[in-house]
Amino acid sequence: MGWLPEAASTFADSIDGIFYLILAITGVIFVGVEAVLLWFAVKYRHREGRKAYHTHGNIRVEVVWTALPAVLVVLIGVLSIRPWLHIRSPDSIPPEAYAVDMTAKQFEWNASYVGPDGAMGTDDDVTQRNQLHIPVGRPVVVMLRSEDVIHSFFLPEFRVKQDAVPGMETAVWFQATRTGEFNLACAELCGTGHTRMGGRVIVYSADDFDAWLLAEGAGPPLGARLASSTDQP
Amino acid sequence: MATTLTEHAPHADAHHHELSFVRKYIFSEDHKIIGIQFLFMSLFFLLVGGLLAAIMRWQLAYPTDAANPLPGGGLFPETMVNNGIILPEFYNSAVTMHGTIMIFFAIMPLLVGVFANYLIPLQIGAPDMAFPKLNMASFWTAFPAGLIMLAGFFVEGGHSSAGWTQYAPLSADPEWTGVYAGQRLWLISMIILGFASLMGAVNYITTVINMRAPGMTWFRIPLPTWALFITAILILLAIPVLTGALIMLLFDQTIGTTFFASATGGEPLLWQHMFWFFGHPEVYILILPGMGFVSEIIAAGSRKPIFGYAAMVLAIIAIAFIGWLVWGHHMFQSGMNPMLGMSFMVTTMIIAVPSAIKVFNWLGTMWRGDLHFHTPMLHAVAFVAMFVIGGLSGVFVASTPVDIFLHDTYFVVAHIHYVLFGGSLFAIFGAITFWYPKMFGRMMNSTLGKIHFWLTLIFFNLVFFPMHNLGIAGMMRRIYDFTQYEYLAPFQGLQLFISWSAFVLIGAQFIFAFNFLYSLFRGEKAPQNPWHANSLEWTAAPSPPPHGNFAHTPTVYRGPYEYSHPDTPGDYWPQNEPGPAAPAPEPVYAE
């Protein structure tokens, strides 16, 4: 049976935590309501001579069963706010995050890494299709765009999903917690080839990532970039 | 006509004997015939939508598997099914058209076109709708819209494949899907259908406000009519937004405007805002009437007054009102400002409260009742059981962080089907079996009804419950071949299981179809009031009621749910039976 994919990003703790909290709360309500429903269905089924009890309601119990769900859903809402802002607020993106440009189009993901000149958007950028290479343990920010229709950038193990909307640039940040290969999927119906718009995320240790950058002819090693970004205020 | 009128002046139905077949059954102005016309049309579309689901399920059971060709695949042109393999173009069309047809041409007309037309005048004691000709025009506008929608399957390039939500720019430019005529027919059909809905809505609202029988005060109106009245207001306000958006999209498609195309200054998210500003009220258009039917059936089946009638009415109104403030929860991952997402999350959480009130009040209605589990009651109780699941799964996707993961996965597919099938469609089956004797003067077969019910309940759950798991595992919805993804390939066994359960589920619906058609001719003759219910359609009109409904305008003395009242000998007390008004409600803290 399906369950949450094994987590690989720092967001998983809070997202999975709320998921399990909601599962517990709704699970108890589900079992309780269905049990009462079944119990009533059996206990009060028609028998010869039974007469139903005539009542139009009871304000006291109605107030209770209005207030209780209200408290629970407000609780869930309040607990959701902090992780949501941590993940999505532009202010939450760590300034030292390693930036990758990601341009979606029918039916591929093109990831661009800064070239040796250290500036994004220049001729020496390195672009690779359907692969996203990132370092472990460092925040990464993906600048998401689309050339044609809406796609959705989905990293199941990272608990990341963000639509790529043509005409918009959306920053998505996350931080990998382990090295290895993970899935990149398109989650928004984008045309005939939607089904094959998948890719891989390859997470390296810091040293391996620098080695990969070097091998691909991409930008300055990560260690150097971090040092230079902390030098400047 | 003048002589006829003088001869039969007291009778509202005086002139109906003279109607020709065409005026009586085809271009009819009788709200009951129009309701039945919608019934046949929408049951046909329910079948079409089900077959489209079967095509999708075949592909998901045997993804691109030449060893298991689609049965009957040879009937399709090679641009749809090639050597028994469903092509991705056709799969995307099937996804799109299953959603479109089920929502707009099956569930919505079944709930509103059928029952708002059939029930409202009968339940409020009116001879017909306020505007009978407009009512006729409503059906005869919906009908060509349906034909145009069907025509889309037969044009070159196939039918629309941009999803029932028609997200721009995918839907705005044929370049992205390869669908030309089909996409335009989709838009034209939907625009026309919108006008049919508006004509109906104006009629229902006017009728409920102006044509209630003497004594039918607002708080004596049966809950189906309350729900349909509020639904009609939602339709009146929501459909024009959709129609406006559709016209803009049609212009983008045909005359080169760029409302939704970003390359030339348009805004793709504008479509989503307009679509969901209509689309979320639409969700409540699709559930509120069902809640009304279920309330009626559970009260009559339990022989008890509705627990908290006023709370039920207020909950309907609250859901309808808050329903306008939640549309952004469909757009949490769209790139919309996260602060906006946060406020939509709060309103979405709040709308769970009136839904919970309704569930608890249904349980309260059954409590210490005398439960008669006839077929309509089984469907109504199943509605409550399934709606609980659909409501609770909604809490997961309402939480913005959890929605990041679950958005656009099978979890959402499971959620929508627990609400629209487990909810709305069970309510529809309950309502059809409940009001069938009134509509056609015959009972549906109870044994066949119960076999259909149990098969549907069991296989519905076998189909849709595991979809929660697929979603939690991260399987995207609307994926033609999930085995292309390494992490999803292991779910082929579960998909196969779901598909075969779906085939049984679809097959079981033919039992209902047979029962429906067989009982039209061979069903047991129905008495006027087979369920011993209180409302006027049962207590003041024969089965089926004649044109004009009531021989004399009924007078209403009490609310519709006075079952098992201690002051009456039987266990029901018709709304129109003269006698003392019901005593004041018992003291509030009686329990």
Boltz contact constraints between the chains, C-beta under 6 A:
constraints:
  - contact:
      token1: [A, 1]
      token2: [B, 469]
      max_distance: 6.0
  - contact:
      token1: [A, 2]
      token2: [B, 469]
      max_distance: 6.0
  - contact:
      token1: [A, 2]
      token2: [B, 470]
      max_distance: 6.0
  - contact:
      token1: [A, 2]
      token2: [B, 472]
      max_distance: 6.0
  - contact:
      token1: [A, 2]
      token2: [B, 473]
      max_distance: 6.0
  - contact:
      token1: [A, 3]
      token2: [B, 472]
      max_distance: 6.0
  - contact:
      token1: [A, 4]
      token2: [B, 472]
      max_distance: 6.0
  - contact:
      token1: [A, 5]
      token2: [B, 474]
      max_distance: 6.0
  - contact:
      token1: [A, 15]
      token2: [B, 401]
      max_distance: 6.0
  - contact:
      token1: [A, 15]
      token2: [B, 405]
      max_distance: 6.0
  - contact:
      token1: [A, 18]
      token2: [B, 399]
      max_distance: 6.0
  - contact:
      token1: [A, 18]
      token2: [B, 401]
      max_distance: 6.0
  - contact:
      token1: [A, 18]
      token2: [B, 402]
      max_distance: 6.0
  - contact:
      token1: [A, 19]
      token2: [B, 402]
      max_distance: 6.0
  - contact:
      token1: [A, 22]
      token2: [B, 395]
      max_distance: 6.0
  - contact:
      token1: [A, 22]
      token2: [B, 396]
      max_distance: 6.0
  - contact:
      token1: [A, 26]
      token2: [B, 392]
      max_distance: 6.0
  - contact:
      token1: [A, 26]
      token2: [B, 395]
      max_distance: 6.0
  - contact:
      token1: [A, 30]
      token2: [B, 392]
      max_distance: 6.0
  - contact:
      token1: [A, 33]
      token2: [B, 388]
      max_distance: 6.0
  - contact:
      token1: [A, 34]
      token2: [B, 385]
      max_distance: 6.0
  - contact:
      token1: [A, 36]
      token2: [B, 363]
      max_distance: 6.0
  - contact:
      token1: [A, 37]
      token2: [B, 385]
      max_distance: 6.0
  - contact:
      token1: [A, 40]
      token2: [B, 366]
      max_distance: 6.0
  - contact:
      token1: [A, 40]
      token2: [B, 367]
      max_distance: 6.0
  - contact:
      token1: [A, 44]
      token2: [B, 369]
      max_distance: 6.0
  - contact:
      token1: [A, 44]
      token2: [B, 371]
      max_distance: 6.0
  - contact:
      token1: [A, 45]
      token2: [B, 371]
      max_distance: 6.0
  - contact:
      token1: [A, 46]
      token2: [B, 370]
      max_distance: 6.0
  - contact:
      token1: [A, 46]
      token2: [B, 371]
      max_distance: 6.0
  - contact:
      token1: [A, 46]
      token2: [B, 372]
      max_distance: 6.0
  - contact:
      token1: [A, 50]
      token2: [B, 370]
      max_distance: 6.0
  - contact:
      token1: [A, 51]
      token2: [B, 564]
      max_distance: 6.0
  - contact:
      token1: [A, 52]
      token2: [B, 303]
      max_distance: 6.0
  - contact:
      token1: [A, 52]
      token2: [B, 304]
      max_distance: 6.0
  - contact:
      token1: [A, 52]
      token2: [B, 369]
      max_distance: 6.0
  - contact:
      token1: [A, 52]
      token2: [B, 370]
      max_distance: 6.0
  - contact:
      token1: [A, 52]
      token2: [B, 564]
      max_distance: 6.0
  - contact:
      token1: [A, 53]
      token2: [B, 368]
      max_distance: 6.0
  - contact:
      token1: [A, 54]
      token2: [B, 564]
      max_distance: 6.0
  - contact:
      token1: [A, 54]
      token2: [B, 565]
      max_distance: 6.0
  - contact:
      token1: [A, 54]
      token2: [B, 566]
      max_distance: 6.0
  - contact:
      token1: [A, 56]
      token2: [B, 305]
      max_distance: 6.0
  - contact:
      token1: [A, 56]
      token2: [B, 585]
      max_distance: 6.0
  - contact:
      token1: [A, 57]
      token2: [B, 307]
      max_distance: 6.0
  - contact:
      token1: [A, 57]
      token2: [B, 308]
      max_distance: 6.0
  - contact:
      token1: [A, 58]
      token2: [B, 591]
      max_distance: 6.0
  - contact:
      token1: [A, 59]
      token2: [B, 588]
      max_distance: 6.0
  - contact:
      token1: [A, 62]
      token2: [B, 308]
      max_distance: 6.0
  - contact:
      token1: [A, 62]
      token2: [B, 311]
      max_distance: 6.0
  - contact:
      token1: [A, 65]
      token2: [B, 360]
      max_distance: 6.0
  - contact:
      token1: [A, 66]
      token2: [B, 357]
      max_distance: 6.0
  - contact:
      token1: [A, 69]
      token2: [B, 353]
      max_distance: 6.0
  - contact:
      token1: [A, 69]
      token2: [B, 356]
      max_distance: 6.0
  - contact:
      token1: [A, 70]
      token2: [B, 353]
      max_distance: 6.0
  - contact:
      token1: [A, 73]
      token2: [B, 349]
      max_distance: 6.0
  - contact:
      token1: [A, 73]
      token2: [B, 352]
      max_distance: 6.0
  - contact:
      token1: [A, 76]
      token2: [B, 399]
      max_distance: 6.0
  - contact:
      token1: [A, 77]
      token2: [B, 345]
      max_distance: 6.0
  - contact:
      token1: [A, 77]
      token2: [B, 346]
      max_distance: 6.0
  - contact:
      token1: [A, 77]
      token2: [B, 349]
      max_distance: 6.0
  - contact:
      token1: [A, 80]
      token2: [B, 399]
      max_distance: 6.0
  - contact:
      token1: [A, 80]
      token2: [B, 400]
      max_distance: 6.0
  - contact:
      token1: [A, 80]
      token2: [B, 401]
      max_distance: 6.0
  - contact:
      token1: [A, 81]
      token2: [B, 342]
      max_distance: 6.0
  - contact:
      token1: [A, 83]
      token2: [B, 401]
      max_distance: 6.0
  - contact:
      token1: [A, 84]
      token2: [B, 400]
      max_distance: 6.0
  - contact:
      token1: [A, 84]
      token2: [B, 401]
      max_distance: 6.0
  - contact:
      token1: [A, 88]
      token2: [B, 338]
      max_distance: 6.0
  - contact:
      token1: [A, 89]
      token2: [B, 338]
      max_distance: 6.0
  - contact:
      token1: [A, 149]
      token2: [B, 169]
      max_distance: 6.0
  - contact:
      token1: [A, 149]
      token2: [B, 170]
      max_distance: 6.0
  - contact:
      token1: [A, 149]
      token2: [B, 176]
      max_distance: 6.0
  - contact:
      token1: [A, 150]
      token2: [B, 167]
      max_distance: 6.0
  - contact:
      token1: [A, 156]
      token2: [B, 474]
      max_distance: 6.0
  - contact:
      token1: [A, 159]
      token2: [B, 405]
      max_distance: 6.0
  - contact:
      token1: [A, 161]
      token2: [B, 333]
      max_distance: 6.0
  - contact:
      token1: [A, 161]
      token2: [B, 404]
      max_distance: 6.0
  - contact:
      token1: [A, 161]
      token2: [B, 407]
      max_distance: 6.0
  - contact:
      token1: [A, 162]
      token2: [B, 333]
      max_distance: 6.0
  - contact:
      token1: [A, 163]
      token2: [B, 333]
      max_distance: 6.0
  - contact:
      token1: [A, 163]
      token2: [B, 334]
      max_distance: 6.0
  - contact:
      token1: [A, 163]
      token2: [B, 335]
      max_distance: 6.0
  - contact:
      token1: [A, 165]
      token2: [B, 268]
      max_distance: 6.0
  - contact:
      token1: [A, 165]
      token2: [B, 335]
      max_distance: 6.0
  - contact:
      token1: [A, 166]
      token2: [B, 262]
      max_distance: 6.0
  - contact:
      token1: [A, 167]
      token2: [B, 262]
      max_distance: 6.0
  - contact:
      token1: [A, 168]
      token2: [B, 335]
      max_distance: 6.0
  - contact:
      token1: [A, 170]
      token2: [B, 335]
      max_distance: 6.0
  - contact:
      token1: [A, 183]
      token2: [B, 487]
      max_distance: 6.0
  - contact:
      token1: [A, 187]
      token2: [B, 408]
      max_distance: 6.0
  - contact:
      token1: [A, 187]
      token2: [B, 476]
      max_distance: 6.0
  - contact:
      token1: [A, 189]
      token2: [B, 163]
      max_distance: 6.0
  - contact:
      token1: [A, 189]
      token2: [B, 478]
      max_distance: 6.0
  - contact:
      token1: [A, 191]
      token2: [B, 176]
      max_distance: 6.0
  - contact:
      token1: [A, 191]
      token2: [B, 177]
      max_distance: 6.0
  - contact:
      token1: [A, 192]
      token2: [B, 88]
      max_distance: 6.0
  - contact:
      token1: [A, 192]
      token2: [B, 89]
      max_distance: 6.0
  - contact:
      token1: [A, 195]
      token2: [B, 479]
      max_distance: 6.0
  - contact:
      token1: [A, 195]
      token2: [B, 480]
      max_distance: 6.0
  - contact:
      token1: [A, 195]
      token2: [B, 481]
      max_distance: 6.0
  - contact:
      token1: [A, 195]
      token2: [B, 484]
      max_distance: 6.0
  - contact:
      token1: [A, 196]
      token2: [B, 484]
      max_distance: 6.0
  - contact:
      token1: [A, 198]
      token2: [B, 485]
      max_distance: 6.0
